[in-house]
Amino acid sequence: MSIEQLVKGEFNGLSASQKKVAEYLLSHPDECALLTAKQISREAGVSETTVIRLSYALGFSNFSDMQKRLRERILKTNSAPQTLSLEASEVADEPMPLASLIENDIAILQVLLQQLNPADIWKAVDALIEADQVLVAGYRASYAAACWFSLSLGMTRGHVQLCQSAGDDYVKLAHLTERSVAVIISVPRYSREILNLANQAKEHNVKLIAVTDRLLSPVGRISDITLTTDVNIDSGMVSAASLISVLNLLVYGIKTKDSQRFQAKQQQLEQLYAASGIFIE
C-alpha cells in the first residue's frame, strides 16, 4: 500500500496530534523523506514522540521504515514534471501568457499519469457497473465536472441522477439503496453541503466514490474509493482538465468492461435521436 493509502486507512483512529503530522506528511512528502523526526515534529507543531508514534500507528516498525516508504514514493514520481507556477511576473514577461495555462494543465496530467492507481479506477468502474442507481454531485467549482460526468455516465447506463443544488440532495438520496453508488466531486474550497451529502450517503450504506484533490480532503477521508488529482488551486483558479480526465477514465472503463450493456444503450439512444430529429447531422 502507498503511504497515502496507509494514512487514509488509519486516519480516524489517530490522535489529534498524529493527524496533524499525517496531514503535514502528505502535504510535504518530498521534504519529510529527508527530514529527521525532530525536524518534522517542529514543522508540524507536535512532539518528536508523536512523529514516531505515527509510524507505529501506520504499521511500520519504526520511523526509519516510514521514511523509507516516502523515499520509494519519490523514486516512482521523480520523473513526473512539476506543476508549473504562474507568478504574475512570469506571465507579464511571456509573449503568450495563455500558453502557460495549457502547459500547466499538461503538467498536471503528466503527474496524474505517474501517480494514478489503476486498481482504484477498476474498483470504481466495477462499483458503477454493479450499482442499481448512481447519484452524482459536485457544487461550485466541482459542478461543471459533475454535469459532464452525469451526462457521459447516463449514456453508458441507466438510473443516473445529478444533484443540481443543495436543496434536492436529500430527496434524491432517499431513493438510493445499499446497492447504489454516490460519486462526489469535491475540490477547494470544500463545500459543507457536499460533505453533509456524503455523510448522509454513508449513513444509508451507499457506496461512496470521491473524486478530489487529496486523499485527506473532507470527502476523501470518508469515501470507500478515493481518486485524486491536482487541480492547481494555488494559481487562484481550479483547473478542471484533470478532473474530467479522471472521470473520463471511469466512463471508458465502463464502456470497455460492460460493452454489451453500453452498446444496447447506444442503440436505444440513436433510435430516440433519429425519431426526434434532435441533431442536425
C-alpha contacts under 8 A as a table, 3 or more apart, distances in Angstrom:
res1	aa1	res2	aa2	distance
1	M	5	Q	6.01
1	M	6	L	6.42
2	S	5	Q	5.21
2	S	6	L	6.31
2	S	69	R	7.84
2	S	73	R	7.79
3	I	6	L	5.08
3	I	7	V	6.20
3	I	69	R	6.79
3	I	70	L	6.95
4	E	7	V	5.24
4	E	8	K	6.23
4	E	26	L	6.83
4	E	215	L	6.78
5	Q	8	K	5.13
5	Q	9	G	6.07
5	Q	215	L	7.93
6	L	9	G	5.20
6	L	10	E	6.35
6	L	58	L	6.12
7	V	10	E	5.38
7	V	11	F	5.52
7	V	22	A	6.72
7	V	58	L	6.60
8	K	11	F	5.08
8	K	12	N	7.95
8	K	215	L	6.86
8	K	216	L	6.72
8	K	221	R	6.29
9	G	12	N	7.72
10	E	13	G	5.57
10	E	14	L	6.58
10	E	57	A	7.36
10	E	58	L	6.56
11	F	14	L	5.34
11	F	19	K	6.74
11	F	221	R	7.74
14	L	17	S	7.98
14	L	18	Q	5.67
14	L	19	K	5.92
14	L	54	L	7.82
14	L	57	A	7.36
15	S	18	Q	5.07
15	S	19	K	6.16
16	A	19	K	5.15
16	A	20	K	6.53
17	S	20	K	5.10
17	S	21	V	6.59
17	S	46	V	6.37
17	S	50	T	6.88
18	Q	21	V	5.11
18	Q	22	A	6.15
18	Q	50	T	6.06
18	Q	51	V	6.98
18	Q	53	R	7.71
18	Q	54	L	5.79
19	K	22	A	4.92
19	K	23	E	6.08
20	K	23	E	5.30
20	K	24	Y	6.21
20	K	44	A	6.40
20	K	45	G	7.97
20	K	46	V	7.82
21	V	24	Y	5.07
21	V	25	L	5.96
21	V	40	I	7.81
21	V	41	S	7.34
21	V	44	A	5.66
21	V	46	V	7.45
21	V	50	T	7.83
21	V	51	V	6.51
21	V	54	L	7.64
22	A	25	L	4.98
22	A	26	L	6.27
22	A	54	L	7.59
23	E	26	L	5.28
23	E	27	S	6.08
23	E	216	L	7.34
24	Y	27	S	5.03
24	Y	28	H	5.96
24	Y	44	A	6.14
25	L	28	H	5.28
25	L	29	P	5.33
25	L	32	C	6.17
26	L	29	P	5.36
28	H	31	E	5.49
28	H	32	C	6.20
29	P	32	C	5.12
29	P	33	A	6.13
29	P	70	L	6.49
30	D	33	A	5.29
30	D	34	L	7.11
30	D	70	L	7.39
30	D	71	R	7.65
30	D	74	I	6.64
31	E	34	L	5.57
31	E	35	L	6.21
32	C	35	L	5.05
32	C	36	T	7.67
32	C	40	I	6.57
32	C	67	Q	7.28
32	C	70	L	7.48
33	A	67	Q	5.31
33	A	68	K	7.28
33	A	70	L	5.23
33	A	71	R	5.39
34	L	67	Q	7.75
35	L	38	K	7.94
35	L	39	Q	5.81
35	L	40	I	6.22
36	T	39	Q	5.15
36	T	40	I	6.26
37	A	40	I	5.15
37	A	41	S	6.11
37	A	48	E	5.91
37	A	51	V	6.14
37	A	52	I	6.99
37	A	63	F	7.35
38	K	41	S	5.10
38	K	42	R	6.32
38	K	47	S	7.73
38	K	48	E	5.07
39	Q	42	R	5.14
39	Q	43	E	6.32
40	I	43	E	5.11
40	I	44	A	6.06
40	I	48	E	7.71
40	I	51	V	7.36
41	S	44	A	5.16
41	S	45	G	5.81
41	S	46	V	5.00
41	S	47	S	5.41
41	S	48	E	5.06
41	S	50	T	7.52
41	S	51	V	6.19
42	R	45	G	5.12
42	R	46	V	6.39
42	R	47	S	7.35
42	R	48	E	7.80
43	E	46	V	7.97
46	V	50	T	6.55
46	V	51	V	7.72
47	S	50	T	5.29
47	S	51	V	6.95
48	E	51	V	5.29
48	E	52	I	6.58
49	T	52	I	5.14
49	T	53	R	6.07
50	T	53	R	4.98
50	T	54	L	6.10
51	V	54	L	5.15
51	V	55	S	6.71
51	V	63	F	7.69
52	I	55	S	5.30
52	I	56	Y	6.77
52	I	62	N	6.89
52	I	63	F	5.48
53	R	56	Y	5.10
53	R	57	A	6.17
54	L	57	A	4.90
54	L	58	L	6.20
55	S	58	L	5.25
55	S	59	G	6.60
55	S	60	F	5.36
55	S	61	S	7.29
55	S	62	N	5.97
55	S	63	F	5.38
55	S	65	D	7.98
55	S	66	M	5.89
56	Y	59	G	5.18
56	Y	60	F	5.14
56	Y	61	S	6.06
56	Y	62	N	6.29
56	Y	63	F	7.73
57	A	60	F	7.40
60	F	63	F	7.23
60	F	65	D	5.97
60	F	66	M	5.98
61	S	65	D	6.55
62	N	65	D	5.57
62	N	66	M	6.80
63	F	66	M	5.17
63	F	67	Q	6.26
64	S	67	Q	5.06
64	S	68	K	6.10
65	D	68	K	4.97
65	D	69	R	6.46
66	M	69	R	5.23
66	M	70	L	6.57
67	Q	70	L	4.98
67	Q	71	R	6.29
68	K	71	R	5.04
68	K	72	E	6.26
69	R	72	E	5.07
69	R	73	R	6.33
70	L	73	R	5.04
70	L	74	I	6.54
71	R	74	I	5.07
71	R	75	L	6.47
72	E	75	L	5.13
72	E	76	K	6.48
73	R	76	K	5.25
73	R	77	T	6.42
74	I	77	T	5.20
74	I	78	N	5.53
75	L	78	N	5.47
75	L	79	S	7.97
76	K	79	S	7.35
76	K	114	Q	7.68
77	T	80	A	5.45
77	T	111	V	7.75
77	T	114	Q	6.18
77	T	115	Q	6.94
78	N	81	P	7.77
80	A	110	Q	6.32
80	A	111	V	5.28
80	A	114	Q	6.31
81	P	107	A	5.99
81	P	110	Q	6.77
81	P	111	V	6.44
82	Q	107	A	6.55
82	Q	108	I	7.74
82	Q	111	V	7.31
83	T	104	N	6.15
83	T	107	A	5.34
83	T	108	I	5.73
83	T	111	V	7.85
83	T	232	N	7.68
84	L	100	S	7.92
84	L	103	E	7.53
84	L	104	N	5.26
84	L	107	A	6.84
85	S	104	N	7.72
85	S	235	S	7.32
86	L	90	E	6.55
86	L	91	V	6.56
86	L	100	S	7.36
86	L	235	S	6.36
87	E	90	E	5.29
87	E	91	V	6.41
88	A	91	V	5.16
88	A	92	A	6.08
89	S	92	A	5.15
89	S	93	D	6.41
90	E	93	D	5.43
90	E	94	E	6.28
91	V	94	E	5.16
91	V	97	P	5.22
91	V	100	S	7.84
92	A	97	P	7.34
94	E	97	P	5.46
96	M	99	A	5.73
96	M	100	S	7.65
97	P	100	S	5.50
97	P	101	L	7.41
98	L	101	L	5.43
98	L	102	I	7.01
99	A	102	I	5.25
99	A	103	E	6.18
100	S	103	E	4.92
100	S	104	N	5.87
101	L	104	N	5.01
101	L	105	D	6.40
102	I	105	D	5.18
102	I	106	I	6.30
103	E	106	I	4.99
103	E	107	A	6.16
104	N	107	A	5.09
104	N	108	I	6.28
105	D	108	I	5.08
105	D	109	L	6.21
105	D	239	S	6.94
105	D	241	A	6.52
105	D	242	S	7.30
106	I	109	L	5.11
106	I	110	Q	6.19
107	A	110	Q	5.08
107	A	111	V	6.34
108	I	111	V	5.18
108	I	112	L	6.19
108	I	229	T	7.94
108	I	230	D	6.42
108	I	231	V	7.49
108	I	232	N	7.80
108	I	242	S	6.89
109	L	112	L	4.85
109	L	113	L	6.15
109	L	241	A	7.96
109	L	242	S	5.94
110	Q	113	L	5.04
110	Q	114	Q	6.47
111	V	114	Q	5.16
111	V	115	Q	6.24
112	L	115	Q	5.19
112	L	116	L	5.62
112	L	229	T	6.05
112	L	230	D	7.57
112	L	242	S	7.65
113	L	116	L	5.45
117	N	120	D	5.61
117	N	121	I	6.71
118	P	121	I	5.02
118	P	122	W	6.25
119	A	122	W	5.28
119	A	123	K	6.17
120	D	123	K	5.02
120	D	124	A	6.17
120	D	225	I	6.73
120	D	226	T	7.60
120	D	227	L	7.17
121	I	124	A	5.18
121	I	125	V	6.19
121	I	227	L	7.48
121	I	249	L	7.45
121	I	250	L	6.68
122	W	125	V	4.83
122	W	126	D	6.09
122	W	250	L	7.87
122	W	253	G	7.11
123	K	126	D	5.19
123	K	127	A	6.24
123	K	225	I	7.72
124	A	127	A	5.07
124	A	128	L	6.23
124	A	209	I	6.95
124	A	225	I	6.76
124	A	250	L	7.19
125	V	128	L	5.16
125	V	129	I	6.21
125	V	250	L	5.67
125	V	251	V	7.88
125	V	253	G	5.94
125	V	254	I	5.88
126	D	129	I	5.11
126	D	130	E	6.13
126	D	254	I	7.81
127	A	130	E	5.27
127	A	131	A	5.96
127	A	181	V	7.09
128	L	131	A	5.29
128	L	134	V	7.12
128	L	181	V	6.70
128	L	254	I	7.72
129	I	157	R	7.98
129	I	254	I	6.63
129	I	258	D	7.09
130	E	179	R	7.73
131	A	134	V	6.62
131	A	179	R	5.39
131	A	180	S	4.85
131	A	181	V	5.99
132	D	159	H	7.21
132	D	177	T	7.88
132	D	179	R	5.78
132	D	180	S	5.38
132	D	181	V	8.00
133	Q	158	G	7.73
133	Q	159	H	5.04
133	Q	160	V	6.04
133	Q	161	Q	7.89
133	Q	176	L	6.69
133	Q	177	T	7.91
133	Q	179	R	7.48
133	Q	180	S	4.86
133	Q	181	V	6.46
134	V	159	H	6.38
134	V	160	V	4.82
134	V	161	Q	6.25
134	V	180	S	5.88
134	V	181	V	4.92
134	V	182	A	5.70
134	V	183	V	7.31
135	L	160	V	6.00
135	L	161	Q	4.89
135	L	162	L	6.00
135	L	163	C	7.27
135	L	172	K	7.82
135	L	173	L	7.73
135	L	180	S	7.90
135	L	181	V	6.35
135	L	182	A	4.61
135	L	183	V	6.12
136	V	146	A	6.26
136	V	149	F	7.75
136	V	150	S	6.20
136	V	160	V	7.44
136	V	161	Q	6.10
136	V	162	L	4.88
136	V	163	C	6.26
136	V	182	A	5.90
136	V	183	V	4.82
136	V	184	I	6.12
136	V	185	I	7.89
137	A	143	Y	7.37
137	A	146	A	5.85
137	A	162	L	6.01
137	A	163	C	5.10
137	A	164	Q	7.40
137	A	182	A	7.68
137	A	183	V	6.35
137	A	184	I	5.09
137	A	185	I	6.22
137	A	194	I	7.47
138	G	141	A	7.83
138	G	142	S	4.78
138	G	143	Y	4.59
138	G	144	A	7.87
138	G	145	A	7.45
138	G	146	A	5.32
138	G	163	C	7.53
138	G	184	I	5.99
138	G	185	I	4.76
138	G	186	S	6.09
138	G	194	I	6.91
139	Y	142	S	5.15
139	Y	143	Y	4.51
139	Y	164	Q	7.92
139	Y	165	S	7.29
139	Y	185	I	7.85
139	Y	186	S	7.46
139	Y	191	S	7.05
139	Y	194	I	6.98
140	R	143	Y	5.30
140	R	191	S	7.92
141	A	144	A	7.11
141	A	187	V	6.99
141	A	188	P	7.71
141	A	189	R	7.95
141	A	238	V	6.89
142	S	145	A	5.59
142	S	146	A	6.34
142	S	185	I	5.88
142	S	186	S	5.86
142	S	187	V	6.36
143	Y	146	A	5.01
143	Y	147	C	6.22
143	Y	185	I	7.91
144	A	147	C	5.15
144	A	148	W	6.31
145	A	148	W	5.16
145	A	149	F	6.11
145	A	185	I	7.66
145	A	240	A	7.03
145	A	243	L	6.76
145	A	244	I	6.11
146	A	149	F	5.15
146	A	150	S	5.99
146	A	162	L	7.45
146	A	185	I	6.63
147	C	150	S	5.19
147	C	151	L	6.23
147	C	162	L	7.04
148	W	151	L	5.28
148	W	152	S	6.14
148	W	244	I	7.88
149	F	152	S	5.07
149	F	153	L	5.77
149	F	244	I	7.72
149	F	247	L	6.40
149	F	248	N	7.63
150	S	153	L	5.22
150	S	154	G	5.93
150	S	160	V	6.67
150	S	161	Q	6.95
150	S	162	L	6.03
151	L	154	G	5.14
151	L	155	M	6.60
152	S	155	M	5.29
152	S	156	T	6.96
152	S	251	V	6.95
153	L	156	T	5.25
153	L	157	R	6.38
153	L	160	V	7.15
153	L	251	V	6.17
154	G	157	R	5.35
154	G	158	G	5.81
154	G	159	H	7.41
154	G	160	V	5.66
155	M	158	G	7.62
155	M	262	F	7.73
155	M	265	K	6.77
155	M	266	Q	6.92
155	M	269	L	7.88
156	T	251	V	7.47
156	T	254	I	7.22
156	T	255	K	6.73
156	T	261	R	7.48
156	T	262	F	4.93
156	T	265	K	6.27
156	T	266	Q	7.40
157	R	160	V	7.50
157	R	261	R	7.20
157	R	262	F	6.61
157	R	265	K	6.63
161	Q	172	K	7.72
163	C	166	A	7.33
163	C	168	D	6.51
163	C	169	D	5.83
163	C	172	K	7.68
164	Q	168	D	7.25
165	S	168	D	6.00
165	S	169	D	6.96
166	A	169	D	5.50
166	A	193	E	6.32
166	A	194	I	7.70
167	G	170	Y	7.44
168	D	171	V	5.47
168	D	172	K	6.52
169	D	172	K	5.55
169	D	173	L	6.04
169	D	197	L	6.84
170	Y	173	L	4.74
170	Y	174	A	6.01
170	Y	197	L	7.56
171	V	174	A	5.38
171	V	175	H	7.25
172	K	175	H	5.58
172	K	176	L	7.19
173	L	176	L	5.44
173	L	201	A	7.01
176	L	179	R	7.80
176	L	180	S	5.73
176	L	206	V	7.28
177	T	180	S	5.23
177	T	204	H	7.38
177	T	205	N	7.57
177	T	206	V	6.52
178	E	204	H	6.96
178	E	205	N	5.26
178	E	206	V	5.12
178	E	207	K	7.43
179	R	206	V	6.79
179	R	207	K	7.61
180	S	206	V	5.50
180	S	207	K	6.44
181	V	206	V	5.60
181	V	207	K	4.74
181	V	208	L	5.93
181	V	209	I	7.28
182	A	198	A	7.85
182	A	201	A	7.13
182	A	206	V	6.67
182	A	207	K	6.23
182	A	208	L	5.06
182	A	209	I	6.17
183	V	208	L	6.16
183	V	209	I	4.79
183	V	210	A	5.89
183	V	211	V	7.43
184	I	194	I	7.48
184	I	198	A	7.09
184	I	208	L	7.32
184	I	209	I	6.21
184	I	210	A	4.90
184	I	211	V	6.26
184	I	219	V	7.68
185	I	210	A	5.93
185	I	211	V	4.80
185	I	212	T	5.95
186	S	190	Y	6.27
186	S	191	S	7.45
186	S	194	I	7.43
186	S	210	A	7.41
186	S	211	V	6.43
186	S	212	T	5.08
186	S	213	D	7.62
186	S	219	V	7.03
187	V	190	Y	5.75
187	V	212	T	5.43
187	V	213	D	5.82
187	V	231	V	7.70
188	P	191	S	7.87
188	P	213	D	7.94
188	P	233	I	7.10
190	Y	194	I	7.90
190	Y	218	P	7.56
191	S	194	I	5.38
191	S	195	L	6.57
192	R	195	L	5.16
192	R	196	N	6.21
193	E	196	N	5.07
193	E	197	L	6.27
194	I	197	L	5.02
194	I	198	A	6.21
195	L	198	A	4.99
195	L	199	N	6.16
195	L	218	P	6.79
195	L	219	V	5.95
196	N	199	N	5.13
196	N	200	Q	6.18
197	L	200	Q	5.08
197	L	201	A	6.17
198	A	201	A	5.07
198	A	202	K	6.31
198	A	208	L	7.26
198	A	219	V	6.85
199	N	202	K	5.10
199	N	203	E	6.29
199	N	222	I	7.81
200	Q	203	E	5.05
200	Q	204	H	6.37
201	A	204	H	5.13
201	A	205	N	6.43
201	A	206	V	5.20
201	A	207	K	7.54
201	A	208	L	7.21
202	K	205	N	4.97
202	K	206	V	5.52
202	K	207	K	6.96
202	K	208	L	6.94
203	E	206	V	7.50
207	K	223	S	7.84
207	K	224	D	6.39
208	L	223	S	5.05
208	L	224	D	5.28
208	L	225	I	6.63
209	I	223	S	5.81
209	I	224	D	6.04
209	I	225	I	4.86
209	I	226	T	5.94
209	I	227	L	7.67
210	A	219	V	6.44
210	A	220	G	5.83
210	A	223	S	5.91
210	A	224	D	7.89
210	A	225	I	6.29
210	A	226	T	4.78
210	A	227	L	6.09
211	V	220	G	7.68
211	V	226	T	6.11
211	V	227	L	4.87
211	V	228	T	5.83
211	V	229	T	7.89
211	V	243	L	7.46
211	V	246	V	7.88
212	T	215	L	7.43
212	T	217	S	7.14
212	T	219	V	7.67
212	T	220	G	6.69
212	T	226	T	7.38
212	T	227	L	6.40
212	T	228	T	5.03
212	T	229	T	6.52
212	T	243	L	7.98
213	D	217	S	7.21
213	D	228	T	4.98
213	D	229	T	4.90
213	D	230	D	5.13
213	D	231	V	6.37
214	R	217	S	5.45
214	R	220	G	6.95
214	R	228	T	5.45
214	R	229	T	6.93
214	R	230	D	7.50
215	L	220	G	5.09
215	L	221	R	6.49
215	L	226	T	6.56
215	L	227	L	7.71
215	L	228	T	6.47
216	L	219	V	7.66
216	L	220	G	5.32
216	L	221	R	4.98
217	S	220	G	4.86
217	S	221	R	6.08
218	P	221	R	5.68
218	P	222	I	7.31
219	V	222	I	5.67
219	V	223	S	6.28
220	G	223	S	5.39
220	G	226	T	5.63
223	S	226	T	6.05
227	L	246	V	7.65
229	T	242	S	6.43
229	T	243	L	6.87
229	T	246	V	7.75
230	D	233	I	8.00
230	D	242	S	7.17
231	V	238	V	5.53
231	V	239	S	4.90
231	V	240	A	6.67
231	V	242	S	6.67
231	V	243	L	7.43
232	N	235	S	5.91
232	N	236	G	7.96
232	N	237	M	7.34
232	N	238	V	6.17
232	N	239	S	6.17
233	I	236	G	5.59
233	I	237	M	5.67
233	I	238	V	5.28
233	I	239	S	7.47
234	D	237	M	7.44
235	S	238	V	7.73
239	S	242	S	6.92
239	S	243	L	7.84
240	A	243	L	5.18
240	A	244	I	6.24
241	A	244	I	5.31
241	A	245	S	6.22
242	S	245	S	4.89
242	S	246	V	6.28
243	L	246	V	5.33
243	L	247	L	6.32
244	I	247	L	5.07
244	I	248	N	5.85
245	S	248	N	4.96
245	S	249	L	6.34
246	V	249	L	5.23
246	V	250	L	6.86
247	L	250	L	5.20
247	L	251	V	6.55
248	N	251	V	5.02
248	N	252	Y	6.07
249	L	252	Y	5.07
249	L	253	G	5.97
250	L	253	G	4.99
250	L	254	I	6.29
251	V	254	I	5.24
251	V	255	K	6.30
252	Y	255	K	5.05
252	Y	256	T	6.14
253	G	256	T	5.11
253	G	257	K	5.95
254	I	257	K	5.19
254	I	258	D	5.37
254	I	259	S	7.24
254	I	262	F	7.80
255	K	258	D	5.56
255	K	259	S	5.07
255	K	262	F	5.85
256	T	259	S	5.37
258	D	261	R	5.79
258	D	262	F	6.23
259	S	262	F	4.89
259	S	263	Q	5.99
260	Q	263	Q	5.32
260	Q	264	A	6.32
261	R	264	A	5.09
261	R	265	K	6.12
262	F	265	K	5.07
262	F	266	Q	6.19
263	Q	266	Q	5.01
263	Q	267	Q	6.20
264	A	267	Q	5.20
264	A	268	Q	6.26
265	K	268	Q	5.11
265	K	269	L	6.21
266	Q	269	L	5.08
266	Q	270	E	6.08
267	Q	270	E	5.12
267	Q	271	Q	6.26
268	Q	271	Q	5.31
268	Q	272	L	6.44
269	L	272	L	5.08
269	L	273	Y	6.09
270	E	273	Y	4.97
270	E	274	A	6.04
271	Q	274	A	5.16
271	Q	275	A	6.15
272	L	275	A	5.16
272	L	276	S	6.16
273	Y	276	S	5.32
273	Y	277	G	5.79
273	Y	278	I	5.56
273	Y	279	F	7.05
274	A	277	G	5.20
274	A	278	I	7.22
277	G	280	I	7.28
